[in-house]
Amino acid sequence: MTIKITRVTLLLAAFMTVLAGCGALFNNQTPLETSSQDESNPSDVTAKANPLPATADQPTALMMAAAEGDFSELQDLIDDGSNVNTVTPKGTALSWAIEKGQQVAALYLMSVGADPNQGIEEGMPSLLMAVAERGDNRLIKALLAAGADVNYADANGQSAIAYASYKGHLTSVKTLLKAGADVNVTPAGKSLLMHIVDNNDLLLAQVVIAAGADVNFTDDAGNTALKIAQQKGLKDLEMLLIQSGAAS
């Protein structure tokens, strides 16, 4: 057990080192893209090729271990050849780890090649959206580094940055923006900025405006972020929007 836990710890440490140095990701380059990696470097966890996805009718043993955060069992299964990207009608090992709040298990699975874009039903929320709603910035960075689609939108037009914004997770919004998140998404037919103004979040409004949010977006009912601020008597937001070019 001690040996296995130590090996897991080393893998996670290597993966987090990769995250700490993934400047390319937050300069809008391809996630995990590097200039010249030495493929023989044993600490380069991300050099592993993601196993091709497989399918199963029932939850797998790897999914069960991930949901329980059972590191010894996770490593045994991976060492025995379990496919980390097996997709079932109930999701994947990574989705189960994230759903059950097993952060370290999720990080371990990504360190051995788990693909965060696998197992998502079309139109349903992504894993990145789930952790963005929680404001789990460590997992947000890990999912982005593992290749999560930062601008994936569900059937309602919601995206990870929208989920983070609704909950007021300023740090998470900044992380997503650095990774290339679209600041002009229109969930439920309203701009992200309109939702933020409706929540009376001045700091977040400043951040998305600085990132290029359209201050004059008008929804089908003729509403704008400025009109919302005026109707709610949000003077600071009203002033910010006018100073940023909102038309009255």
C-alpha positions as CSV (number, residue, x, y, z in Angstrom):
1,M,0.0,0.0,0.0
2,T,2.8,2.5,0.9
3,I,4.5,1.8,-2.4
4,K,1.3,2.4,-4.3
5,I,0.4,5.6,-2.5
6,T,3.9,6.9,-3.0
7,R,3.7,6.2,-6.8
8,V,0.4,7.9,-7.0
9,T,1.8,10.9,-5.1
10,L,4.7,11.1,-7.5
11,L,2.4,11.0,-10.5
12,L,0.2,13.7,-9.1
13,A,3.2,15.8,-8.2
14,A,4.5,15.5,-11.7
15,F,1.1,16.4,-13.1
16,M,0.8,19.5,-10.9
17,T,4.3,20.5,-12.0
18,V,3.1,20.4,-15.6
19,L,0.1,22.5,-14.6
20,A,2.3,25.1,-12.9
21,G,4.4,25.5,-16.0
22,C,1.7,25.4,-18.6
23,G,2.1,29.0,-19.6
24,A,1.2,28.1,-23.2
25,L,-2.3,27.1,-22.2
26,F,-3.0,30.5,-20.7
27,N,-1.7,32.4,-23.7
28,N,-4.4,30.9,-25.8
29,Q,-2.3,28.1,-27.3
30,T,-3.2,24.5,-27.6
31,P,-3.6,22.8,-24.2
32,L,-0.5,20.7,-23.3
33,E,1.3,22.1,-26.3
34,T,5.1,22.4,-25.7
35,S,7.9,23.7,-27.7
36,S,10.3,20.8,-27.3
37,Q,9.6,18.0,-24.9
38,D,12.0,15.2,-24.2
39,E,9.8,12.2,-24.6
40,S,12.2,10.1,-22.5
41,N,11.6,12.3,-19.4
42,P,9.8,10.1,-16.9
43,S,8.3,13.1,-15.1
44,D,6.5,14.2,-18.3
45,V,3.2,12.6,-17.4
46,T,1.4,14.5,-20.2
47,A,3.5,12.8,-22.8
48,K,1.4,9.7,-22.4
49,A,-1.0,9.0,-25.3
50,N,-4.6,9.0,-24.1
51,P,-6.0,5.4,-24.5
52,L,-8.6,5.2,-27.2
53,P,-12.1,5.3,-25.7
54,A,-13.9,2.0,-25.3
55,T,-17.5,1.4,-24.3
56,A,-19.2,-0.7,-21.6
57,D,-22.9,-1.3,-20.7
58,Q,-22.4,-1.0,-17.0
59,P,-20.2,1.1,-14.7
60,T,-16.7,-0.2,-14.6
61,A,-14.5,-1.2,-11.7
62,L,-12.4,1.8,-12.4
63,M,-15.4,4.1,-12.1
64,M,-16.3,2.5,-8.8
65,A,-12.8,3.0,-7.5
66,A,-12.8,6.6,-8.8
67,A,-16.0,7.4,-7.0
68,E,-14.6,6.1,-3.8
69,G,-11.2,7.7,-4.1
70,D,-9.6,4.3,-3.7
71,F,-6.1,5.0,-5.0
72,S,-4.7,1.5,-4.4
73,E,-7.5,0.0,-6.5
74,L,-7.2,2.7,-9.1
75,Q,-3.6,2.0,-9.6
76,D,-4.1,-1.7,-9.7
77,L,-6.7,-1.4,-12.4
78,I,-4.6,1.0,-14.5
79,D,-1.6,-1.2,-14.1
80,D,-3.7,-4.2,-15.2
81,G,-4.7,-2.5,-18.4
82,S,-8.0,-0.9,-17.6
83,N,-9.0,1.7,-20.2
84,V,-9.1,5.0,-18.4
85,N,-11.4,6.4,-21.1
86,T,-14.1,3.7,-21.2
87,V,-17.5,5.3,-21.8
88,T,-20.6,3.9,-20.2
89,P,-24.3,5.1,-20.2
90,K,-23.5,6.4,-16.7
91,G,-20.3,8.3,-17.7
92,T,-16.6,7.7,-17.2
93,A,-14.2,7.1,-14.4
94,L,-13.2,10.8,-14.5
95,S,-16.8,12.0,-14.5
96,W,-17.6,9.8,-11.5
97,A,-14.5,11.1,-9.6
98,I,-15.6,14.7,-10.3
99,E,-19.3,14.1,-9.5
100,K,-18.4,12.5,-6.1
101,G,-15.9,15.3,-5.3
102,Q,-12.9,13.1,-5.5
103,Q,-10.5,15.8,-6.6
104,V,-7.2,13.9,-6.1
105,A,-8.7,10.8,-7.9
106,A,-9.7,13.0,-10.8
107,L,-6.2,14.5,-11.0
108,Y,-4.7,11.1,-10.9
109,L,-6.9,9.9,-13.7
110,M,-6.0,12.8,-15.9
111,S,-2.3,12.2,-15.1
112,V,-2.7,8.7,-16.7
113,G,-4.6,10.0,-19.8
114,A,-8.2,10.5,-18.9
115,D,-9.9,12.6,-21.6
116,P,-12.3,15.2,-20.0
117,N,-14.3,15.4,-23.2
118,Q,-15.3,11.8,-23.3
119,G,-18.7,10.5,-22.1
120,I,-20.6,13.8,-22.3
121,E,-24.0,13.5,-23.9
122,E,-24.6,16.1,-26.6
123,G,-26.3,19.1,-25.1
124,M,-25.5,18.1,-21.5
125,P,-23.1,20.0,-19.1
126,S,-19.4,19.2,-19.4
127,L,-17.1,18.3,-16.6
128,L,-15.4,21.7,-16.9
129,M,-18.8,23.3,-16.4
130,A,-19.4,21.2,-13.3
131,V,-16.1,22.3,-11.6
132,A,-16.5,25.9,-12.8
133,E,-19.8,26.1,-11.0
134,R,-18.0,24.9,-7.8
135,G,-15.2,27.4,-8.4
136,D,-12.6,24.5,-8.1
137,N,-9.8,26.4,-9.8
138,R,-7.3,23.5,-9.3
139,L,-9.5,21.1,-11.2
140,I,-10.4,23.8,-13.8
141,K,-6.7,24.2,-14.6
142,A,-6.2,20.4,-14.7
143,L,-9.2,19.8,-17.0
144,L,-8.0,22.6,-19.4
145,A,-4.5,21.2,-19.4
146,A,-6.0,17.7,-20.2
147,G,-7.7,19.2,-23.2
148,A,-11.2,20.1,-22.0
149,D,-13.1,22.3,-24.5
150,V,-13.2,25.7,-22.8
151,N,-16.1,26.9,-25.0
152,Y,-18.3,23.9,-25.1
153,A,-21.9,24.9,-24.6
154,D,-24.9,22.8,-23.5
155,A,-28.3,22.8,-25.1
156,N,-29.2,26.0,-23.2
157,G,-26.1,27.9,-24.4
158,Q,-24.5,27.7,-21.0
159,S,-20.7,27.4,-20.9
160,A,-18.1,27.0,-18.2
161,I,-17.5,30.7,-17.9
162,A,-21.2,31.2,-17.6
163,Y,-21.4,28.7,-14.7
164,A,-18.5,30.3,-12.9
165,S,-20.0,33.8,-13.4
166,Y,-23.4,32.9,-12.0
167,K,-21.7,31.8,-8.8
168,G,-19.4,34.8,-8.6
169,H,-16.2,32.8,-8.9
170,L,-13.9,35.6,-10.0
171,T,-10.7,33.6,-10.0
172,S,-12.2,30.8,-12.0
173,V,-13.6,33.3,-14.6
174,K,-10.1,34.8,-14.9
175,T,-8.6,31.4,-15.4
176,L,-11.2,30.5,-18.1
177,L,-10.6,33.8,-19.9
178,K,-6.9,33.2,-20.0
179,A,-7.6,29.8,-21.5
180,G,-9.6,31.4,-24.3
181,A,-13.2,31.4,-23.0
182,D,-15.6,33.4,-25.1
183,V,-16.8,36.3,-23.1
184,N,-19.6,37.1,-25.5
185,V,-21.6,33.9,-25.0
186,T,-25.4,34.4,-24.8
187,P,-26.9,31.8,-22.4
188,A,-30.7,31.9,-22.4
189,G,-30.6,34.6,-25.0
190,K,-28.9,37.2,-22.8
191,S,-25.2,38.2,-22.8
192,L,-22.9,37.0,-20.1
193,L,-22.5,40.7,-19.0
194,M,-26.3,41.0,-18.7
195,H,-26.4,38.0,-16.3
196,I,-23.5,39.5,-14.3
197,V,-25.2,42.9,-14.0
198,D,-28.4,41.2,-13.0
199,N,-26.5,39.6,-10.2
200,N,-25.1,43.0,-9.2
201,D,-21.5,41.8,-9.4
202,L,-19.4,44.9,-10.1
203,L,-15.9,43.2,-10.0
204,L,-16.9,40.5,-12.4
205,A,-18.5,43.1,-14.7
206,Q,-15.2,45.0,-14.8
207,V,-13.3,41.8,-15.6
208,V,-15.5,40.7,-18.5
209,I,-15.7,44.2,-19.9
210,A,-11.9,44.4,-19.9
211,A,-11.9,41.1,-21.7
212,G,-14.0,42.4,-24.5
213,A,-17.6,41.9,-23.5
214,D,-20.1,43.7,-25.7
215,V,-21.6,46.3,-23.5
216,N,-24.4,47.1,-26.1
217,F,-25.6,43.5,-26.7
218,T,-29.4,43.6,-27.0
219,D,-31.7,40.6,-26.4
220,D,-34.9,39.8,-28.2
221,A,-36.9,41.9,-25.7
222,G,-34.7,45.0,-26.3
223,N,-32.9,44.7,-23.0
224,T,-29.3,45.6,-22.5
225,A,-26.9,45.4,-19.5
226,L,-27.3,49.1,-19.0
227,K,-31.1,48.9,-19.0
228,I,-30.9,46.1,-16.3
229,A,-28.6,48.3,-14.2
230,Q,-30.9,51.3,-14.5
231,Q,-34.1,49.3,-13.7
232,K,-32.5,47.8,-10.6
233,G,-31.0,51.1,-9.5
234,L,-27.4,49.7,-9.6
235,K,-25.6,53.1,-9.9
236,D,-22.1,51.8,-9.8
237,L,-22.7,49.3,-12.6
238,E,-24.6,51.9,-14.5
239,M,-21.6,54.3,-14.3
240,L,-19.2,51.5,-15.3
241,L,-21.3,50.6,-18.3
242,I,-21.6,54.2,-19.5
243,Q,-17.9,54.8,-19.1
244,S,-17.3,51.6,-21.1
245,G,-19.4,52.8,-24.0
246,A,-22.9,51.5,-23.3
247,A,-25.5,53.5,-25.2
248,S,-28.3,54.9,-23.1
